[in-house]
Amino acid sequence: MDNLSLFICLNKPGATKEEEHPWFKDRIGATLHHPSITAKWISEHEVKIAPFPFKCDFKVGLKTKHVSKERRAKYGIERAYLDTDYTMQEVTLVG
């Protein structure tokens, strides 16, 4: 389900289908058992997956950094990245 992690990382939480990264507007990929899986943000903390390939809903944590454009412009990307703290994003995958 590597495409699912990319879906979560490349889209802002709660993104509408129109706002999603182009790779994932139709489907997020395929597995042996499900030739086409779709994902959709239903809130800033929940992603609905269909067909749901897991036994129950569950939460995942994603360690992220959000570096502002202003900070990058002022200090350069490397320093801005190093000086930015990590945050934890929690996402619930639902069927």
RODO-2510 file (C-alpha; in nm, 4 decimals, decimal comma):
residues 95
     n   res          X          Y          Z
     1     m     0,0000     0,0000     0,0000
     2     d     0,2896     0,2360    -0,0710
     3     n     0,0630     0,4461    -0,2952
     4     l    -0,1627     0,5016     0,0043
     5     s     0,1245     0,6566     0,2002
     6     l     0,2051     0,8749    -0,1020
     7     f    -0,1610     0,9766    -0,1234
     8     i    -0,1505     1,0919     0,2396
     9     c     0,1854     1,2691     0,2019
    10     l     0,1217     1,4455    -0,1302
    11     n    -0,2228     1,5825    -0,0467
    12     k    -0,3080     1,8348     0,2199
    13     p    -0,5352     1,6966     0,4917
    14     g    -0,8980     1,7305     0,3915
    15     a    -0,8201     1,8004     0,0238
    16     t    -1,1126     1,7808    -0,2177
    17     k    -1,0829     1,5591    -0,5273
    18     e    -1,0168     1,8738    -0,7335
    19     e    -0,7265     1,9686    -0,5029
    20     e    -0,5654     1,6244    -0,5007
    21     h    -0,2315     1,5511    -0,6600
    22     p    -0,2963     1,4408    -1,0233
    23     w    -0,1560     1,0912    -0,9603
    24     f    -0,4459     1,0072    -0,7288
    25     k    -0,7561     1,1765    -0,8711
    26     d    -0,8936     0,8492    -1,0121
    27     r    -0,7382     0,5747    -0,7990
    28     i    -0,4387     0,5148    -0,5751
    29     g    -0,3198     0,1940    -0,7336
    30     a    -0,3798    -0,1753    -0,7384
    31     t    -0,3081    -0,4840    -0,5322
    32     l    -0,3356    -0,8515    -0,6138
    33     h    -0,6823    -0,8708    -0,4610
    34     h    -0,8159    -0,5271    -0,5602
    35     p    -0,7364    -0,4059    -0,9123
    36     s    -0,8475    -0,0502    -0,8352
    37     i    -0,8488     0,1173    -0,4949
    38     t    -0,9767     0,4715    -0,4449
    39     a    -0,9010     0,7056    -0,1589
    40     k    -1,0729     1,0257    -0,0552
    41     w    -1,0175     1,2693     0,2290
    42     i    -1,3483     1,2903     0,4180
    43     s    -1,2114     1,5263     0,6834
    44     e    -0,8737     1,6679     0,7862
    45     h    -0,8111     1,3497     0,9867
    46     e    -0,9855     1,0726     0,7897
    47     v    -0,9265     0,9011     0,4562
    48     k    -1,1939     0,6718     0,3118
    49     i    -1,0634     0,3764     0,1099
    50     a    -1,2748     0,1653    -0,1256
    51     p    -1,2776    -0,1240    -0,1475
    52     f    -1,1365    -0,1367     0,2057
    53     p    -0,8545    -0,3961     0,2101
    54     f    -0,8199    -0,4095     0,5900
    55     k    -1,0279    -0,5793     0,8615
    56     c    -1,1139    -0,2605     1,0511
    57     d    -1,0556     0,1146     1,0600
    58     f    -0,7238     0,2216     1,2136
    59     k    -0,5044     0,5237     1,2837
    60     v    -0,1602     0,5958     1,1428
    61     g     0,0895     0,8597     1,2486
    62     l     0,2972     1,0593     1,0042
    63     k     0,6001     1,2565     1,1187
    64     t     0,6108     1,5759     0,9095
    65     k     0,7796     1,9119     0,8699
    66     h     0,6015     2,2122     0,7231
    67     v     0,8598     2,4652     0,6053
    68     s     0,7103     2,8019     0,5128
    69     k     0,7946     2,9706     0,1833
    70     e     0,8961     3,2823     0,3747
    71     r     1,1422     3,0859     0,5881
    72     r     1,2885     2,9152     0,2768
    73     a     1,3296     3,2519     0,1025
    74     k     1,4930     3,4100     0,4072
    75     y     1,7296     3,1287     0,5124
    76     g     1,7518     2,8883     0,2185
    77     i     1,5911     2,5449     0,2029
    78     e     1,8529     2,3545     0,4051
    79     r     1,8658     2,5885     0,7046
    80     a     1,4887     2,6439     0,6988
    81     y     1,4319     2,2665     0,6977
    82     l     1,6829     2,1991     0,9754
    83     d     1,5380     2,4780     1,1930
    84     t     1,1781     2,3571     1,1550
    85     d     1,0398     2,1214     1,4195
    86     y     0,8661     1,7953     1,3339
    87     t     0,4940     1,7595     1,3927
    88     m     0,2868     1,4423     1,4117
    89     q    -0,0103     1,4110     1,1775
    90     e    -0,2646     1,1460     1,2771
    91     v    -0,4862     0,9992     1,0048
    92     t    -0,7643     0,7416     1,0437
    93     l    -0,8129     0,5043     0,7494
    94     v    -1,1793     0,4111     0,7172
    95     g    -1,3755     0,1695     0,5007
***
